[in-house]
Amino acid sequence: MKLTWETVLLFVAGGALVATLVWVTRLKTRGVLRAVINTLAGGALIAGLSALNIIVLPFNAFNALIVGLLGLPGAGVVIAAALLL
């Protein structure tokens, strides 16, 4: 089996998704509300960057969740994934 960078990226994304789901399920209601608000803010950031033609990013719930939960490093991950793929 040839290990390509796409495969490594998928493993990292899968691990991050599992870690995020475990983290969210351990939060109390207040923490879940905060995660939802951050996700909406992440979606607004992606939509704003795409609307202003600064950088065109795919606008979907998964990207908004990544940016909302991880903050600025999450935005870097989404931008890097968009540029690499």
Summary of the structure (lengths in Angstrom):
residues: 85
radius of gyration: 13.9
end to end distance: 21.1
largest distance: 44.7
contacts: 217
relative contact order: 0.13
helix: 79%
strand: 0%
